């Protein structure tokens, strides 16, 4: 009996639909899959601390836009002073109040606005990349659970056939057709199958629980993924490009800020006292810091190093994405070929087992020969089920390599 790969609760329908109903069935399965994947992904992302941190950093980066939209380059300031003659404040005194604000340098405001925009965009792409990373964790956890559940179904099938053969062996041993030692062989195989089922069920429970921890309690009951068409831009490439754009924006800001911001202020001065005419004066103050190479050279070098690093990381990301896609495609082709061969082997093994079972029941062969043929069929069935899981896992990994996120 051929063991189902994932169990009835996890498999897509295996029976062929009528030709006119197949497109509707495929469309419905795809829609269900997309909805389930999206729901499970959002549940996992809601628990992901790294994503929450990136979103908070994006909000903080956007808050810097308030400065770029301001009419002045920074917060204004108020200062004051008071002076008195050595004879005492009653004889002669002077008070001064000062209000000043930093001014934008030519092109500085636009350059700062560019860094804000590029920073927000960079964090947006990093968030998209993190979604892909969490989707990768979700896919791997799903297929681990699927493989564990397949092992449970296989173990149940093994136990069922072991009990069936054990009943035939026990009946023939009672009739004296075969020696009692062969009945012990059947009993031993049944116990081994029961042990295998218990171990497989424990592993499946652990894998399912790991998936539930990742998604906050959702069960791994997604349908099999299909390979999607490759997207024009991979999230890793978009994130690297956004990092480069932000580094270039920072470089432009450094070029537009060769000196600290000048300041323009107004002051109010009042003088009075004995022997002094009371006077009040108003004036302007202007402060212009000078550009020096000691200030600007380190800033230019640091900005250039960020651009150089971003360019190198973008080139590396392109190579890695292309290599990962090529590797995933090769893995999918190999796994599909393996699945085809495993199915052919299982078909032959099933036929061998049926022949051996009929021969055993008619007394033409012994118990040991039957179990040897049965073991071959069990191995073929296990390999076919595992090959099916690996083929589906390879499809998911190809989607992951191409940056597909539902």
Secondary structure as GFF3:
##gff-version 3
##sequence-region A 1 406
A	DSSP	alpha_helix	19	46	.	.	.	ID=ss1
A	DSSP	alpha_helix	49	63	.	.	.	ID=ss2
A	DSSP	alpha_helix	65	69	.	.	.	ID=ss3
A	DSSP	beta_strand	77	84	.	.	.	ID=ss4
A	DSSP	beta_strand	92	102	.	.	.	ID=ss5
A	DSSP	alpha_helix	108	175	.	.	.	ID=ss6
A	DSSP	alpha_helix	180	215	.	.	.	ID=ss7
A	DSSP	alpha_helix	235	255	.	.	.	ID=ss8
A	DSSP	beta_strand	263	273	.	.	.	ID=ss9
A	DSSP	beta_strand	276	287	.	.	.	ID=ss10
A	DSSP	alpha_helix	293	361	.	.	.	ID=ss11
A	DSSP	alpha_helix	367	401	.	.	.	ID=ss12
###
